[in-house]
Structure formats: C-alpha cells, structure tokens
Amino acid sequence: MKNQWKKFSFAIALCAIFVAIIGVIGGRLNDVKLLADQGASWYLWKLPEKEVIPRLTAWGGYLAHQIIIWILIYRAQFKDKKKMKKYINLMIIINILFIALHIVQTHLWYDGLAQDMPILTSQGSVIIMLVLVLAMEVQKRGLFFGKKIKKLPIIGDISSPVDFIKKYHGYVFSWAIIYTFWFHPAISTSGHLVGFFYLFLLFVQMCFMYTPIHRNKYWTFALEVMVLFHGTMVAINQGNNMWPMFMFGFASLVVITQLYGLELKKWIRRSIQIVYIVGVIIVFGGFTGHREIYEIHQILWIPIIEYLLVFVFIYLIAIVQKISKRS
C-alpha cells in the first residue's frame, strides 16, 4: 500500500509537469489562424478547414489510446485482478505515452476531435461521468442531504442497477476522459490548462483501479468538486456572464449531496453550507451586479439535470435487466 501511494504521488507530479509543458510551449501555437467565434455551440480552437492528416492523427491517436485502455481494464477486471501492480504500471506508462503523443500531434497538426464532433459531445461525456458517480453513491451517501436511497417506485430495490454501474463504469469513464482529452488540442489557454490538469487527475484515478486509492473518499471528493472550479473558470473566460450558474450550480451539488460522503462533523458541514448560502445571497441578491434575486433559480439548473439523469440511468438499466431476465 505504501508503494502505491508513492506511485500515486509520482503520477500527480507528472500531471503538473505535463500541464507545465503544455503551458510553456503553447505560445508557439498562438499564430494559428482560427475562425471567429460563432456562438455558444461553436468550438473556437480548430482549423478553419477540415484537413486529412490532422484529423487522421487525432482520430488514430484517440482510438489507439481508447482501445488499449479498454483492453487493460477488461483484463484487470476479468482475467488478472490479482496482478494489479502490473496493470497500474501499464496504465501509467500507456497514458504517459499518449499524453505526450497528443501534445506532439497538436504542435504538428493542431486539430483534435473537435474538427469533426460538436462541443456538446465532449461536455456531455463529462456530464454522463459525473451523473454515474452520483448514481453509484445513492445507497451510501444518498442524493439529498445524506438521505440514502435503497428503493424506487416501480423497480423497487435498486441494488442491481447500481451494482451494474459499479461493475462497468470504468469503460464509460475511460471513454469520457480519453474522448475529452483528444477532443481538445493541447493548447495553453487558462481554461485548457485547468481542464487538462483535471483530465490528468482523472487519468490517475483510472490507473489506480481496484485499489484503496481509487476508493479514497477525500480523493474522489476532490475529483468531483474540481469540475466546479474548471466550469466556473471556463465560463468567466467566455465573458458571457454565465459563471454564477456554473459556480453555484456545481456548489449546490456539493452542499446537497457530495459533502455527505465525507462523514464530516455536523458543525463543519453546516459551516460550509452557510458559506454557500451567503455566497448565493451576495451574488444573486444584486450586490455584485452580476445577478438579481429573480434569477436565483439558476443555481438549481445543473443539480436538477444531474439528479434527473441519475434516475433516468437507474430506471433504464433496471428495465433492461428485467427484459433480459425474461428473455
């Protein structure tokens, strides 16, 4: 276990090193000609024309990265779970190689998967991952203020669909992480750098599958909460004044749900929730000029979407399981 924590520390240090590399050499890409911003659904950082080699290298790198990781996850899960040291080492090496490859690919040809795919696919993959995390934890920490969910109308006991998500989530999560990584060129805007650091931490989580580190509640909480900072920073950089929705939307998930997985003392939890409420009052009470009180419903947009999707996924899986048993 001590050796695992050393590898974990090494992997975290590599995350920072790779972000530093992207930041230091990213300036040489500033002269790449890009089209003007065309609205909220437009992804700015792609070449004006669809070119064959940039697209082939981006898709080739993504598919090779994805398939190799899926194979490693499958073998670790069903063939060789007792040899996790080997798989941790292999996962770290493979991810290092493909991160380096994508940085080189960006500086040679620039384009990522964004040239062929809409931005909603990248954002959606991350949302699916975050929702499935909520679904996996409903029996342990609940969704609403620590109230655990064991049964639901119609489907009853939810152990089976939740266990299914726990068993196979690695394939979905690795897709969300690797797809998002190859979607973006490895450029050095502040939003990209924070996003890449977040992705690299998720790579680390993936590398330590089936270990106590992978299940450490403080580490997993940090991974869940980091989207708050990344989403807020990206929204600020876009300059469309939507950052309060992202900041307080993800913060709502923290105070309503995620805090209850840490087993904190009640006074600590209440203190954090009070800070959140004060922040909402300041920003949405008209004191900052960014929002007025009638816009306060925006703090619930993100939680409502994610909570609804939790139930959608659980019900869909339960229905499929029942149909498969009957057939």
C-alpha positions as CSV (number, residue, x, y, z in Angstrom):
1,M,0.0,0.0,0.0
2,K,2.9,2.4,0.8
3,N,4.4,1.7,-2.6
4,Q,1.0,2.5,-4.2
5,W,1.0,5.9,-2.5
6,K,4.5,6.6,-3.8
7,K,3.3,5.8,-7.3
8,F,0.3,7.9,-6.8
9,S,2.4,10.9,-5.7
10,F,4.6,10.3,-8.7
11,A,1.6,10.3,-11.0
12,I,0.2,13.6,-9.5
13,A,3.6,15.2,-10.1
14,L,3.6,14.0,-13.7
15,C,0.2,15.7,-14.1
16,A,1.6,19.0,-13.0
17,I,4.7,18.5,-15.3
18,F,2.6,17.8,-18.4
19,V,0.4,20.9,-17.7
20,A,3.6,23.0,-17.3
21,I,4.9,21.6,-20.6
22,I,1.7,22.4,-22.4
23,G,1.8,25.9,-20.9
24,V,5.4,26.6,-21.7
25,I,5.4,25.5,-25.3
26,G,1.8,26.5,-26.1
27,G,2.9,30.0,-27.1
28,R,4.1,28.7,-30.5
29,L,0.5,27.9,-31.4
30,N,-0.8,31.4,-30.8
31,D,-0.3,32.3,-34.5
32,V,-2.5,29.5,-35.8
33,K,-5.3,31.1,-37.8
34,L,-8.8,30.4,-36.4
35,L,-12.3,31.4,-37.4
36,A,-14.2,34.0,-35.4
37,D,-16.4,32.8,-32.6
38,Q,-19.8,31.9,-33.9
39,G,-21.8,31.5,-30.7
40,A,-22.3,29.2,-27.6
41,S,-22.3,26.0,-29.6
42,W,-19.2,26.9,-31.5
43,Y,-15.8,25.5,-30.6
44,L,-13.1,28.1,-31.4
45,W,-9.9,26.0,-31.3
46,K,-10.0,24.1,-34.6
47,L,-8.5,24.8,-38.0
48,P,-10.6,26.8,-40.5
49,E,-10.6,23.9,-43.0
50,K,-11.0,20.2,-42.5
51,E,-7.6,18.7,-43.3
52,V,-7.0,15.0,-43.8
53,I,-3.7,14.5,-41.8
54,P,-4.7,16.4,-38.7
55,R,-8.0,14.5,-38.5
56,L,-6.4,11.2,-39.1
57,T,-3.8,11.7,-36.5
58,A,-6.3,12.9,-33.9
59,W,-8.7,10.0,-34.5
60,G,-5.9,7.5,-34.8
61,G,-4.4,8.6,-31.5
62,Y,-7.8,8.6,-29.8
63,L,-8.8,5.2,-31.0
64,A,-5.5,3.6,-30.2
65,H,-5.5,5.1,-26.7
66,Q,-9.1,4.1,-26.1
67,I,-8.8,0.5,-27.3
68,I,-5.6,-0.2,-25.3
69,I,-7.1,1.2,-22.1
70,W,-10.3,-0.8,-22.6
71,I,-8.3,-4.0,-23.1
72,L,-6.3,-3.3,-19.9
73,I,-9.5,-2.6,-17.9
74,Y,-11.1,-5.8,-19.2
75,R,-8.0,-7.9,-18.4
76,A,-7.6,-6.4,-14.9
77,Q,-11.3,-6.9,-14.2
78,F,-11.9,-10.4,-15.6
79,K,-8.5,-12.1,-16.2
80,D,-5.9,-11.0,-13.8
81,K,-7.2,-8.8,-10.9
82,K,-4.6,-10.2,-8.5
83,K,-1.8,-8.6,-10.5
84,M,-2.8,-5.0,-10.1
85,K,0.7,-3.8,-9.7
86,K,1.4,-4.8,-13.3
87,Y,-1.8,-3.0,-14.5
88,I,-1.1,0.1,-12.6
89,N,2.3,0.3,-14.1
90,L,1.0,-0.4,-17.6
91,M,-1.8,2.2,-17.3
92,I,0.6,4.9,-16.1
93,I,3.0,4.1,-19.0
94,I,0.3,4.0,-21.7
95,N,-1.3,7.2,-20.5
96,I,2.1,9.0,-20.4
97,L,2.9,7.9,-23.9
98,F,-0.5,9.0,-25.3
99,I,-0.5,12.3,-23.4
100,A,3.0,13.0,-24.9
101,L,1.7,11.9,-28.3
102,H,-1.2,14.2,-28.3
103,I,1.0,17.2,-27.3
104,V,3.3,16.4,-30.3
105,Q,0.3,15.8,-32.6
106,T,-1.2,19.2,-31.6
107,H,2.1,21.0,-32.4
108,L,2.4,19.3,-35.7
109,W,-1.2,19.4,-36.9
110,Y,-3.2,21.3,-34.2
111,D,-6.7,19.7,-34.7
112,G,-8.3,17.4,-32.2
113,L,-11.6,15.6,-32.5
114,A,-13.4,18.9,-32.3
115,Q,-12.9,19.3,-36.0
116,D,-15.5,16.5,-36.6
117,M,-17.6,16.5,-33.4
118,P,-19.8,19.1,-31.7
119,I,-18.7,20.6,-28.4
120,L,-21.8,19.1,-26.7
121,T,-20.3,15.6,-27.2
122,S,-17.3,16.5,-25.0
123,Q,-19.4,18.3,-22.4
124,G,-22.0,15.5,-22.5
125,S,-19.4,12.8,-21.9
126,V,-18.2,14.5,-18.7
127,I,-21.8,15.1,-17.6
128,I,-22.5,11.3,-18.0
129,M,-19.5,10.5,-15.9
130,L,-20.5,12.9,-13.1
131,V,-24.1,11.6,-13.1
132,L,-22.9,8.0,-12.9
133,V,-20.8,8.9,-9.9
134,L,-23.9,10.2,-8.2
135,A,-25.8,7.1,-9.1
136,M,-23.1,4.8,-7.7
137,E,-23.2,6.6,-4.3
138,V,-27.0,6.8,-3.8
139,Q,-27.0,3.9,-1.4
140,K,-24.0,5.2,0.6
141,R,-24.4,9.0,0.8
142,G,-27.8,9.5,-0.8
143,L,-28.7,12.4,-3.2
144,F,-30.4,14.8,-0.9
145,F,-28.8,15.9,2.4
146,G,-27.5,12.4,3.3
147,K,-30.8,10.5,2.9
148,K,-29.8,7.2,1.4
149,I,-31.9,5.7,-1.4
150,K,-32.5,2.0,-1.3
151,K,-35.7,1.6,-3.3
152,L,-37.6,3.5,-6.0
153,P,-41.2,3.2,-7.3
154,I,-41.9,0.5,-9.8
155,I,-38.4,-1.0,-9.9
156,G,-38.2,-1.4,-6.1
157,D,-34.7,-2.4,-4.8
158,I,-32.0,-0.5,-6.8
159,S,-29.1,-2.7,-5.8
160,S,-28.9,-4.5,-9.1
161,P,-28.8,-1.4,-11.4
162,V,-26.4,0.4,-9.1
163,D,-24.1,-2.7,-8.9
164,F,-24.2,-2.9,-12.7
165,I,-23.0,0.7,-12.9
166,K,-20.2,0.0,-10.3
167,K,-19.1,-3.1,-12.3
168,Y,-18.9,-1.5,-15.7
169,H,-18.4,2.2,-15.0
170,G,-14.7,2.0,-15.9
171,Y,-15.4,1.5,-19.6
172,V,-17.7,4.6,-19.7
173,F,-15.5,6.8,-17.5
174,S,-12.3,5.9,-19.6
175,W,-14.3,6.8,-22.7
176,A,-15.4,10.2,-21.3
177,I,-11.9,11.0,-20.1
178,I,-9.9,9.9,-23.2
179,Y,-12.5,11.3,-25.7
180,T,-12.5,14.7,-24.0
181,F,-8.7,14.7,-23.8
182,W,-8.4,14.1,-27.6
183,F,-11.3,16.4,-28.4
184,H,-9.2,19.5,-27.5
185,P,-5.9,20.5,-28.9
186,A,-3.2,20.7,-26.3
187,I,-3.0,24.5,-26.2
188,S,-2.2,26.8,-23.3
189,T,-5.3,29.0,-22.6
190,S,-6.0,29.1,-18.9
191,G,-9.3,27.2,-19.4
192,H,-7.5,24.4,-21.4
193,L,-4.7,24.2,-18.8
194,V,-7.1,23.8,-15.9
195,G,-9.1,21.3,-17.9
196,F,-6.1,19.2,-18.8
197,F,-4.9,19.1,-15.2
198,Y,-8.4,17.9,-14.2
199,L,-8.3,15.3,-17.0
200,F,-4.8,14.1,-16.0
201,L,-6.0,13.7,-12.4
202,L,-8.9,11.5,-13.8
203,F,-6.3,9.5,-15.7
204,V,-4.5,8.9,-12.3
205,Q,-7.8,7.7,-10.8
206,M,-8.2,5.4,-13.8
207,C,-4.7,4.0,-13.3
208,F,-5.3,3.0,-9.7
209,M,-8.5,1.0,-10.4
210,Y,-9.3,-1.8,-7.9
211,T,-7.1,-0.2,-5.2
212,P,-7.9,1.6,-1.9
213,I,-6.6,4.8,-3.5
214,H,-9.3,4.6,-6.2
215,R,-12.0,4.5,-3.4
216,N,-10.5,7.0,-1.1
217,K,-13.3,9.3,-0.1
218,Y,-11.3,12.5,0.1
219,W,-9.6,11.9,-3.2
220,T,-12.8,11.1,-5.0
221,F,-14.5,14.1,-3.4
222,A,-11.7,16.3,-4.8
223,L,-12.2,14.9,-8.3
224,E,-15.9,15.5,-8.1
225,V,-15.6,19.1,-6.8
226,M,-12.8,20.1,-9.3
227,V,-15.4,20.5,-12.0
228,L,-16.8,23.5,-10.0
229,F,-13.5,25.4,-10.5
230,H,-13.0,24.3,-14.1
231,G,-16.6,25.1,-15.2
232,T,-16.5,28.5,-13.4
233,M,-13.2,29.4,-15.0
234,V,-14.2,28.5,-18.5
235,A,-17.5,30.4,-18.1
236,I,-15.6,33.5,-16.9
237,N,-13.2,33.3,-19.8
238,Q,-16.1,33.1,-22.2
239,G,-17.2,36.5,-21.0
240,N,-20.9,35.7,-21.3
241,N,-21.7,36.3,-17.6
242,M,-22.9,32.7,-17.1
243,W,-20.3,31.9,-14.4
244,P,-22.7,32.3,-11.4
245,M,-24.9,29.5,-12.9
246,F,-21.9,27.1,-13.2
247,M,-20.3,28.2,-9.9
248,F,-23.4,27.9,-7.7
249,G,-24.9,25.0,-9.8
250,F,-21.9,22.8,-9.0
251,A,-21.6,24.2,-5.5
252,S,-25.3,23.2,-5.0
253,L,-24.3,19.6,-5.7
254,V,-21.5,19.9,-3.1
255,V,-23.7,21.1,-0.2
256,I,-26.8,19.0,-1.1
257,T,-25.0,15.7,-1.9
258,Q,-21.3,15.4,-2.1
259,L,-20.4,16.7,1.4
260,Y,-22.4,13.7,2.9
261,G,-19.8,11.2,1.6
262,L,-17.1,12.6,3.8
263,E,-18.6,11.8,7.2
264,L,-17.8,15.3,8.4
265,K,-18.8,16.6,11.8
266,K,-22.2,18.3,11.6
267,W,-20.9,21.7,12.5
268,I,-18.3,21.6,9.7
269,R,-20.9,20.6,7.2
270,R,-23.3,23.3,8.4
271,S,-20.5,25.9,8.2
272,I,-19.8,25.1,4.6
273,Q,-23.5,25.2,3.7
274,I,-23.8,28.6,5.4
275,V,-20.8,30.0,3.4
276,Y,-22.6,28.7,0.3
277,I,-25.9,30.4,1.3
278,V,-24.0,33.7,2.0
279,G,-22.4,33.5,-1.4
280,V,-25.7,33.0,-3.1
281,I,-27.2,36.0,-1.3
282,I,-24.3,38.2,-2.3
283,V,-24.2,37.2,-6.0
284,F,-28.0,36.8,-6.6
285,G,-29.1,39.5,-4.2
286,G,-27.9,42.2,-6.6
287,F,-24.9,43.2,-4.5
288,T,-22.3,42.4,-7.3
289,G,-24.2,43.5,-10.4
290,H,-24.0,40.0,-11.9
291,R,-27.4,38.7,-10.9
292,E,-30.7,39.8,-9.5
293,I,-32.8,37.9,-7.0
294,Y,-35.4,36.7,-9.6
295,E,-32.5,34.8,-11.3
296,I,-31.8,32.7,-8.3
297,H,-33.4,29.6,-9.9
298,Q,-30.2,29.3,-12.0
299,I,-28.4,27.7,-9.0
300,L,-30.7,24.7,-9.5
301,W,-30.3,24.1,-13.2
302,I,-27.3,21.9,-13.1
303,P,-28.4,19.9,-10.0
304,I,-31.9,19.3,-11.5
305,I,-30.4,18.0,-14.7
306,E,-27.9,15.7,-13.0
307,Y,-30.4,14.4,-10.4
308,L,-33.0,13.6,-13.1
309,L,-30.3,11.8,-15.2
310,V,-29.4,9.7,-12.1
311,F,-33.0,8.3,-12.0
312,V,-33.1,8.0,-15.8
313,F,-30.0,5.8,-15.9
314,I,-31.1,3.7,-12.9
315,Y,-34.5,3.1,-14.4
316,L,-33.2,2.4,-17.9
317,I,-30.7,-0.2,-16.5
318,A,-33.3,-1.8,-14.3
319,I,-35.7,-2.1,-17.3
320,V,-33.1,-3.6,-19.5
321,Q,-32.1,-6.1,-16.7
322,K,-35.7,-7.2,-16.3
323,I,-36.3,-7.6,-20.0
324,S,-33.0,-9.7,-20.3
325,K,-34.1,-11.9,-17.4
326,R,-37.5,-12.6,-19.1
327,S,-35.9,-13.4,-22.4
